[in-house]
Amino acid sequence: MTEPLPFGDGAFAAAVSRLSLMIASDPEAVLRELARVVAPGGPVVTAVWARVEENPWFGEPRAAVAAVLGADRAAFALVFGRLGDLAELVELYDRAGLEATAAVLRDELRPQSAAEHWRDLTASIGHFARLAETLSPAEEKAVVAELERRIGASGGIRMARTLLLATAPAPPRQA
């Protein structure tokens, strides 16, 4: 992710990074390279998950896995929430030479049950899908029971999910 892109300066009208900036070993370099390949004034946009503590949608299931299966089995997706503080994300843009505007995006999911939430995660999030493939039926049942203990049985479950969005125009090119 931090290697130079095989495109000329200003080759694109815009660049979007959806959740990948969190996993880059040098996110500042990634932003500088994105800005290079975007035409001056074109938007460089990133979305990252907010910190786990602000995302019970992801954090509570992972905590349930840790409680039932141990910390080692719950160590997946450790970058979830990296750069998950709004000021930290804006500072990263600034260091990369971009003047960012940032926003917090929140939505609320209302699964009918902890089991439904688990099914949705294992069907849509690769980290959970890979873990689920390794679980015995008894382990999965225990994880869902722990998740239910953490978020509630059914009905009024409200799961907050938070993303941070930053955007900046690509700077003018130096002559």
ZITA-V137200 format. One record per backbone hydrogen bond with DSSP energy under -0.5 kcal/mol. NH is the residue of the N-H (numbers start at 1). CO is the residue of the C=O. If there is no record, write none. Layout:
nh=NH co=CO
nh=NH co=CO
//
This chain:
nh=7 co=5
nh=10 co=36
nh=11 co=8
nh=12 co=37
nh=15 co=43
nh=17 co=45
nh=18 co=16
nh=19 co=17
nh=19 co=47
nh=22 co=19
nh=23 co=20
nh=24 co=20
nh=24 co=21
nh=27 co=24
nh=30 co=26
nh=31 co=27
nh=32 co=28
nh=33 co=29
nh=34 co=30
nh=35 co=31
nh=36 co=32
nh=37 co=33
nh=38 co=34
nh=38 co=35
nh=39 co=12
nh=41 co=170
nh=42 co=39
nh=44 co=168
nh=45 co=15
nh=45 co=43
nh=46 co=166
nh=47 co=17
nh=48 co=164
nh=50 co=162
nh=51 co=84
nh=54 co=51
nh=55 co=52
nh=57 co=160
nh=58 co=55
nh=59 co=55
nh=60 co=56
nh=61 co=56
nh=62 co=58
nh=63 co=59
nh=64 co=60
nh=65 co=61
nh=66 co=62
nh=67 co=63
nh=68 co=64
nh=69 co=65
nh=70 co=65
nh=70 co=66
nh=74 co=70
nh=75 co=72
nh=78 co=75
nh=80 co=77
nh=82 co=79
nh=84 co=81
nh=89 co=85
nh=90 co=86
nh=91 co=87
nh=92 co=88
nh=93 co=89
nh=94 co=90
nh=95 co=91
nh=96 co=92
nh=97 co=94
nh=98 co=93
nh=100 co=98
nh=101 co=167
nh=103 co=165
nh=105 co=103
nh=105 co=163
nh=106 co=104
nh=107 co=161
nh=109 co=159
nh=114 co=153
nh=117 co=113
nh=118 co=114
nh=119 co=115
nh=120 co=116
nh=121 co=117
nh=122 co=118
nh=123 co=119
nh=124 co=120
nh=125 co=121
nh=126 co=124
nh=129 co=125
nh=130 co=126
nh=131 co=127
nh=132 co=128
nh=133 co=129
nh=134 co=130
nh=134 co=131
nh=135 co=131
nh=135 co=132
nh=140 co=136
nh=141 co=137
nh=142 co=138
nh=143 co=139
nh=144 co=140
nh=145 co=141
nh=146 co=142
nh=147 co=143
nh=148 co=144
nh=149 co=145
nh=150 co=146
nh=151 co=147
nh=152 co=148
nh=155 co=112
nh=156 co=154
nh=159 co=109
nh=160 co=158
nh=161 co=107
nh=163 co=105
nh=164 co=48
nh=165 co=103
nh=166 co=46
nh=167 co=101
nh=168 co=44
nh=170 co=42
//
